[in-house]
Amino acid sequence: MSTSTSRIQRTPEGWRARGIANLHSHAFQRAMAGMAERQTNPEDSFWTWRETMYRFAARFDPDTLRAVAAQLYAEMLEAGYTSVCEFHYLHHAPDGRPYADPAAMSRALVAAARDAGIRLTLLPVLYMTGGFDGRALGERQKRFGHDVDAYLRLFESLHAGQDDSLRVGCALHSLRAVPADAMREVIAALPGDARLHVHIAEQLGEVQDCLAIRGARPVEWLLASTDVDARWTLVHATHLTPEETRGIAASGATVAICPTTEANLGDGLFPLRAYLDAGGAWGIGSDSHISVSPVEELRWLEYGQRLATHHRNIAVRAGSTSVGETLLHDVAASGARSTGFDADGDHIVLDAAAPILAGATDDDVADRWIFSGNRNMVREVVVSGERVVIDGHHRDRDAIALRYARAIDALL
């Protein structure tokens, strides 16, 4: 395993590392972090959490979305993320009617990313049905919905605005929300460089429904029905057979693993060791943003594997026995494929004065950073040549936080 693109390097300014790509984000959900932690049902699960999320989603408009997203993106930068894939499905007004500008909510996210100074891969979501059986969207889902023609118009209008800090790709919400024919039609219409992201195999109920109606498991069906390649990012892919695990790895697709959200929702554990053995590509996402820390995502990815296997030091590859180096190498290698950005120049600098890094060496600094607790050691962040985090603080932290507080007052 080569660590040349990802190993933390000692420089005169401090320990310098590549910026980290956040491969999966629902920005609006940051505003409800910590508000779904009371039992509503003895069988609480993703599906009961989703009801709370739908109620919260109904309150957003473009102004509140921009304020919440800017706060989130500033927090991401302070934590060491330098790009984010925004899986965006709050398209319309709460009653399902399009805004006068059908892209108003998308443009709010673009504005928020520019406010914060983070690279944004905007992924407008195609969301058409309420289940594998093709049922219509429920009342609370109507603001998410498009038919194929309207979706492609939205995509084209946003894609035309790409620049050095913005990429526009396509998100298929899930197999249950996108009929097979619609999926094929949209994929055929996309430009060849467009990234494709999809939620898949997150929940056991989803796997069972797909088996019952399509006669195959979600990943099994996707690999058999579509030319999955390196443009694809499969989000979660939690519940896999060994054959599906090897199939994703062989396809060249990237898996976006979101350990803190998957734990919070009780989803399950991704089969990381088998996937590494198959040579699979993966990265991390903060998804529902109950945590906005790449360190916590990476640490809990490894810790989940330890709890499941009763062994230590699971995430290693040939060429390095360091878990920290392996984790950082893999997320660095996955970033460009999922985001569409070649962002080699984006970097972070760790606080060389942090007590936990006292005496650190080239061989142990990655492990010390990831496995030493919750103090944020990111001191400086540079994106596209601009210093956006200075001495641990986002350059516009106070102004962004004030707008966020006002937005929360309006939402609550």
C-alpha positions as CSV (number, residue, x, y, z in Angstrom):
1,M,0.0,0.0,0.0
2,S,1.5,3.4,-1.0
3,T,0.9,6.1,1.5
4,S,2.5,8.9,-0.6
5,T,-0.9,10.6,-1.2
6,S,-2.2,10.3,2.4
7,R,0.6,10.0,4.9
8,I,0.8,12.9,7.4
9,Q,3.9,14.9,6.8
10,R,6.0,16.9,9.1
11,T,6.4,20.5,7.8
12,P,7.7,23.7,9.4
13,E,4.1,24.8,10.0
14,G,3.1,21.5,11.7
15,W,1.8,18.1,10.8
16,R,0.2,18.4,7.3
17,A,-2.4,16.0,5.9
18,R,-4.7,15.8,2.9
19,G,-8.1,17.3,3.3
20,I,-10.8,14.6,3.8
21,A,-13.9,14.2,1.5
22,N,-17.2,13.8,3.2
23,L,-19.0,11.4,0.8
24,H,-22.6,11.6,2.2
25,S,-24.5,14.6,3.7
26,H,-28.1,15.6,4.3
27,A,-27.3,19.1,5.5
28,F,-30.8,20.0,6.9
29,Q,-30.6,17.1,9.3
30,R,-27.8,18.8,11.3
31,A,-30.5,21.1,12.8
32,M,-32.2,18.1,14.4
33,A,-29.1,16.4,15.8
34,G,-30.0,15.2,19.3
35,M,-33.7,15.7,18.8
36,A,-34.6,12.1,18.0
37,E,-33.2,10.4,21.1
38,R,-36.4,9.8,23.0
39,Q,-38.2,6.5,22.6
40,T,-41.4,6.7,20.5
41,N,-41.9,3.0,20.2
42,P,-40.5,-0.1,21.9
43,E,-39.4,-1.2,18.4
44,D,-37.7,2.2,17.5
45,S,-35.6,1.9,14.4
46,F,-34.7,3.8,11.2
47,W,-38.3,3.7,10.2
48,T,-39.6,5.5,13.3
49,W,-36.7,7.9,13.2
50,R,-37.7,8.7,9.6
51,E,-41.1,10.0,10.8
52,T,-39.4,12.5,13.1
53,M,-37.1,13.5,10.2
54,Y,-40.1,14.1,7.8
55,R,-41.8,16.4,10.3
56,F,-38.6,18.4,10.7
57,A,-37.9,18.5,6.9
58,A,-41.3,20.1,6.3
59,R,-40.2,23.3,8.1
60,F,-37.4,24.3,5.8
61,D,-37.3,27.0,3.1
62,P,-34.3,28.2,1.0
63,D,-33.3,30.8,3.6
64,T,-33.2,28.4,6.6
65,L,-31.6,25.7,4.5
66,R,-28.8,28.0,3.5
67,A,-28.2,29.1,7.1
68,V,-28.1,25.6,8.5
69,A,-26.0,24.2,5.7
70,A,-23.4,27.0,6.0
71,Q,-23.1,26.3,9.7
72,L,-22.6,22.6,9.0
73,Y,-20.1,23.2,6.3
74,A,-18.1,25.5,8.5
75,E,-18.1,22.8,11.2
76,M,-16.9,20.3,8.6
77,L,-14.0,22.5,7.6
78,E,-13.0,23.0,11.2
79,A,-12.9,19.2,11.6
80,G,-10.8,18.6,8.5
81,Y,-13.3,17.9,5.7
82,T,-12.5,20.0,2.6
83,S,-15.2,18.7,0.2
84,V,-18.7,17.3,0.7
85,C,-21.2,15.3,-1.4
86,E,-24.6,16.8,-0.6
87,F,-27.4,14.2,-1.2
88,H,-30.2,16.7,-1.7
89,Y,-33.9,15.8,-1.8
90,L,-35.7,18.8,-0.2
91,H,-36.6,20.2,-3.7
92,H,-40.0,21.8,-3.4
93,A,-42.2,23.7,-1.0
94,P,-43.6,21.6,1.9
95,D,-46.9,21.1,0.1
96,G,-45.0,19.6,-2.9
97,R,-45.4,22.6,-5.2
98,P,-42.2,23.7,-7.0
99,Y,-40.8,27.1,-6.0
100,A,-40.9,29.8,-8.7
101,D,-37.3,28.8,-9.3
102,P,-37.4,25.0,-9.2
103,A,-33.7,24.9,-8.2
104,A,-34.2,27.4,-5.3
105,M,-33.3,24.8,-2.6
106,S,-30.4,23.5,-4.6
107,R,-29.1,27.1,-5.1
108,A,-29.4,27.6,-1.3
109,L,-26.9,24.8,-0.8
110,V,-24.5,26.2,-3.4
111,A,-24.6,29.5,-1.7
112,A,-24.0,27.9,1.7
113,A,-20.9,26.1,0.4
114,R,-19.6,29.4,-1.0
115,D,-20.3,31.1,2.3
116,A,-18.2,28.5,4.1
117,G,-15.5,27.9,1.4
118,I,-15.9,24.2,1.0
119,R,-15.9,22.2,-2.2
120,L,-19.4,21.0,-3.0
121,T,-20.5,18.0,-5.0
122,L,-24.3,18.7,-5.3
123,L,-26.3,15.5,-5.9
124,P,-29.9,16.4,-6.7
125,V,-32.0,13.4,-5.8
126,L,-34.5,11.5,-8.0
127,Y,-37.3,10.4,-5.7
128,M,-40.4,9.0,-7.4
129,T,-42.2,6.3,-5.4
130,G,-42.9,5.3,-1.8
131,G,-41.7,1.7,-2.1
132,F,-40.7,-1.2,-4.3
133,D,-44.3,-1.8,-5.1
134,G,-44.5,1.6,-6.9
135,R,-46.9,3.3,-4.5
136,A,-47.3,7.0,-4.7
137,L,-45.3,9.3,-2.5
138,G,-46.9,10.1,0.8
139,E,-47.9,13.6,1.8
140,R,-44.6,14.3,3.6
141,Q,-42.6,13.0,0.7
142,K,-44.2,15.1,-2.0
143,R,-41.6,17.9,-1.6
144,F,-38.9,15.3,-2.6
145,G,-40.6,14.1,-5.9
146,H,-39.9,14.6,-9.6
147,D,-40.8,12.8,-12.8
148,V,-37.9,12.0,-15.1
149,D,-38.3,15.0,-17.4
150,A,-38.5,17.5,-14.5
151,Y,-35.6,15.9,-12.8
152,L,-33.4,16.1,-15.9
153,R,-34.3,19.7,-16.4
154,L,-33.2,20.4,-12.8
155,F,-30.0,18.5,-13.3
156,E,-29.1,20.3,-16.5
157,S,-29.8,23.7,-15.0
158,L,-27.5,23.0,-12.1
159,H,-24.8,21.1,-14.1
160,A,-24.4,24.2,-16.3
161,G,-23.2,26.1,-13.3
162,Q,-20.2,23.8,-12.5
163,D,-16.9,25.6,-11.6
164,D,-13.7,24.9,-9.7
165,S,-15.6,24.6,-6.4
166,L,-18.9,23.0,-7.6
167,R,-19.6,19.7,-9.2
168,V,-23.1,18.4,-10.0
169,G,-23.8,14.7,-10.0
170,C,-26.9,12.5,-9.8
171,A,-28.4,10.8,-6.7
172,L,-30.9,8.0,-7.1
173,H,-32.5,8.0,-3.7
174,S,-32.8,4.3,-3.4
175,L,-34.1,1.3,-5.4
176,R,-37.4,1.5,-3.6
177,A,-37.8,5.2,-4.6
178,V,-36.7,4.9,-8.3
179,P,-38.4,2.4,-10.7
180,A,-36.0,0.4,-12.8
181,D,-37.0,2.0,-16.1
182,A,-36.7,5.5,-14.7
183,M,-33.3,4.7,-13.4
184,R,-32.1,3.5,-16.8
185,E,-33.6,6.5,-18.6
186,V,-31.9,9.0,-16.2
187,I,-28.5,7.3,-16.3
188,A,-28.6,7.2,-20.1
189,A,-29.2,11.0,-20.2
190,L,-26.3,12.0,-17.9
191,P,-23.0,13.3,-19.2
192,G,-20.3,10.7,-19.0
193,D,-18.4,12.4,-16.2
194,A,-21.4,12.7,-13.8
195,R,-21.0,10.9,-10.5
196,L,-23.8,8.6,-9.5
197,H,-24.7,8.0,-5.8
198,V,-27.5,5.8,-4.4
199,H,-28.6,4.7,-0.9
200,I,-28.6,0.9,-0.9
201,A,-29.0,-2.1,1.4
202,E,-29.1,0.1,4.5
203,Q,-31.9,-1.7,6.2
204,L,-32.9,-5.3,6.5
205,G,-36.5,-4.4,5.6
206,E,-35.3,-2.9,2.3
207,V,-33.4,-6.1,1.5
208,Q,-36.5,-8.2,2.2
209,D,-38.8,-6.0,0.1
210,C,-36.4,-6.0,-2.8
211,L,-36.2,-9.8,-2.7
212,A,-40.0,-10.1,-2.5
213,I,-40.7,-7.8,-5.5
214,R,-37.6,-7.8,-7.7
215,G,-36.4,-11.3,-6.9
216,A,-33.0,-10.3,-5.8
217,R,-31.2,-8.4,-3.1
218,P,-30.6,-4.7,-3.7
219,V,-26.9,-4.8,-4.5
220,E,-27.3,-8.1,-6.4
221,W,-30.0,-6.5,-8.5
222,L,-28.0,-3.3,-9.1
223,L,-24.9,-5.2,-10.2
224,A,-26.9,-7.4,-12.5
225,S,-29.0,-4.7,-14.0
226,T,-26.7,-1.7,-14.4
227,D,-23.1,-1.0,-15.6
228,V,-21.8,-0.1,-12.1
229,D,-18.3,1.4,-12.4
230,A,-16.0,3.9,-10.8
231,R,-18.5,6.7,-11.3
232,W,-20.8,5.1,-8.7
233,T,-20.9,5.6,-4.9
234,L,-23.0,3.1,-3.0
235,V,-24.1,4.7,0.3
236,H,-24.2,2.4,3.3
237,A,-24.3,-1.1,1.5
238,T,-24.5,-2.4,5.1
239,H,-26.2,-5.7,4.5
240,L,-24.2,-7.7,1.9
241,T,-23.6,-11.3,1.0
242,P,-20.0,-12.3,0.4
243,E,-20.8,-12.4,-3.4
244,E,-22.2,-8.8,-3.2
245,T,-19.1,-7.6,-1.3
246,R,-16.8,-9.0,-3.9
247,G,-19.0,-7.7,-6.7
248,I,-18.9,-4.1,-5.5
249,A,-15.1,-4.3,-5.1
250,A,-14.7,-5.7,-8.6
251,S,-17.0,-3.0,-10.2
252,G,-14.7,-0.2,-9.1
253,A,-17.5,1.6,-7.3
254,T,-16.9,3.3,-3.9
255,V,-18.9,2.5,-0.8
256,A,-19.7,5.5,1.4
257,I,-19.7,4.2,5.0
258,C,-21.3,6.5,7.6
259,P,-20.5,4.8,10.9
260,T,-21.9,7.3,13.4
261,T,-25.3,7.6,11.6
262,E,-25.4,3.8,11.0
263,A,-24.9,3.3,14.7
264,N,-27.3,6.0,15.7
265,L,-30.1,4.5,13.5
266,G,-29.2,0.9,14.4
267,D,-28.5,0.0,10.8
268,G,-25.7,-2.6,11.3
269,L,-22.0,-3.0,10.4
270,F,-20.4,-3.0,7.0
271,P,-18.3,-6.1,6.3
272,L,-15.1,-4.0,6.2
273,R,-12.4,-6.8,6.5
274,A,-13.9,-8.9,3.6
275,Y,-14.2,-5.7,1.5
276,L,-10.6,-4.8,2.1
277,D,-9.5,-8.3,1.2
278,A,-11.4,-7.9,-2.1
279,G,-9.6,-4.7,-2.9
280,G,-12.7,-2.5,-2.5
281,A,-12.7,1.3,-2.5
282,W,-14.5,3.2,0.3
283,G,-14.8,6.5,2.0
284,I,-16.8,8.1,4.9
285,G,-19.8,10.4,5.2
286,S,-21.4,12.1,8.2
287,D,-24.9,11.6,6.7
288,S,-27.4,12.8,9.4
289,H,-24.6,14.8,11.2
290,I,-25.1,13.5,14.7
291,S,-21.3,13.9,14.5
292,V,-19.3,16.2,12.2
293,S,-15.9,14.6,12.8
294,P,-13.9,12.5,10.3
295,V,-11.9,11.2,13.3
296,E,-15.0,9.9,14.9
297,E,-16.2,8.3,11.7
298,L,-12.9,6.5,11.1
299,R,-12.4,5.5,14.8
300,W,-15.9,4.0,15.0
301,L,-15.5,2.3,11.7
302,E,-12.6,0.4,13.2
303,Y,-14.1,-0.1,16.6
304,G,-17.3,-1.6,15.1
305,Q,-15.2,-4.2,13.4
306,R,-13.4,-5.0,16.7
307,L,-16.7,-5.4,18.5
308,A,-18.0,-7.7,15.8
309,T,-14.9,-9.9,15.5
310,H,-13.5,-9.7,19.0
311,H,-10.1,-8.8,17.6
312,R,-8.0,-5.6,17.3
313,N,-6.4,-3.7,14.4
314,I,-8.8,-4.8,11.7
315,A,-8.4,-2.1,9.0
316,V,-4.9,-2.8,7.6
317,R,-3.7,-3.5,4.1
318,A,-0.5,-5.0,2.7
319,G,2.3,-2.5,3.1
320,S,1.3,-1.0,6.4
321,T,0.4,-2.4,9.8
322,S,-1.0,1.0,11.0
323,V,-4.8,1.2,11.2
324,G,-4.6,5.0,11.1
325,E,-2.5,5.1,8.0
326,T,-4.7,2.6,6.2
327,L,-7.9,4.6,7.0
328,L,-6.4,7.9,5.9
329,H,-4.9,6.3,2.7
330,D,-8.3,4.8,1.7
331,V,-10.3,7.9,2.3
332,A,-7.8,9.9,0.3
333,A,-7.9,7.4,-2.5
334,S,-11.7,7.5,-2.8
335,G,-12.2,11.3,-2.7
336,A,-11.8,12.2,-6.4
337,R,-13.9,9.2,-7.6
338,S,-16.9,10.2,-5.5
339,T,-16.7,13.9,-5.6
340,G,-15.3,14.6,-9.1
341,F,-12.7,17.0,-7.7
342,D,-8.9,16.6,-8.1
343,A,-8.2,18.4,-4.8
344,D,-4.6,17.3,-4.1
345,G,-3.7,20.9,-3.0
346,D,-6.4,21.0,-0.3
347,H,-4.8,20.3,3.1
348,I,-5.1,20.5,6.8
349,V,-2.5,21.2,9.5
350,L,-2.7,19.6,12.9
351,D,-1.8,21.4,16.1
352,A,1.8,20.5,16.7
353,A,1.4,21.9,20.2
354,A,-1.4,19.4,21.1
355,P,-0.2,17.4,24.2
356,I,-1.3,14.1,22.7
357,L,1.1,14.7,19.7
358,A,4.1,15.4,21.9
359,G,7.0,13.3,20.6
360,A,4.9,12.1,17.6
361,T,6.8,10.5,14.7
362,D,6.1,9.9,11.0
363,D,5.2,6.3,12.0
364,D,2.7,7.0,14.7
365,V,1.2,10.4,14.1
366,A,-1.8,9.1,12.1
367,D,-2.8,6.6,14.9
368,R,-2.3,9.2,17.6
369,W,-4.6,11.6,15.7
370,I,-7.4,9.1,15.2
371,F,-7.3,7.1,18.3
372,S,-6.5,9.6,21.1
373,G,-9.8,11.1,22.1
374,N,-12.1,14.0,21.0
375,R,-10.0,17.1,21.1
376,N,-10.1,18.6,17.6
377,M,-6.4,18.9,16.5
378,V,-7.1,20.7,13.2
379,R,-5.4,24.1,13.4
380,E,-5.5,25.2,9.8
381,V,-7.4,24.3,6.6
382,V,-6.7,25.3,3.1
383,V,-9.1,24.8,0.2
384,S,-8.3,25.9,-3.3
385,G,-5.4,27.9,-2.0
386,E,-7.6,29.8,0.5
387,R,-7.1,29.5,4.3
388,V,-10.6,28.9,5.6
389,V,-9.7,27.7,9.1
390,I,-7.1,29.7,11.0
391,D,-6.0,28.8,14.5
392,G,-8.8,26.2,14.7
393,H,-11.6,28.7,13.9
394,H,-13.5,29.1,10.6
395,R,-12.8,32.6,9.2
396,D,-16.5,33.5,9.4
397,R,-17.5,31.4,12.3
398,D,-19.3,34.1,14.3
399,A,-21.4,35.5,11.4
400,I,-22.3,32.1,10.2
401,A,-23.3,31.0,13.7
402,L,-25.5,34.0,14.2
403,R,-27.4,33.3,11.0
404,Y,-27.7,29.6,12.1
405,A,-29.2,30.6,15.5
406,R,-31.8,32.8,13.8
407,A,-32.7,30.0,11.4
408,I,-33.1,27.5,14.3
409,D,-35.4,30.0,16.1
410,A,-37.5,30.1,12.9
411,L,-37.5,26.3,12.5
412,L,-38.5,25.6,16.1
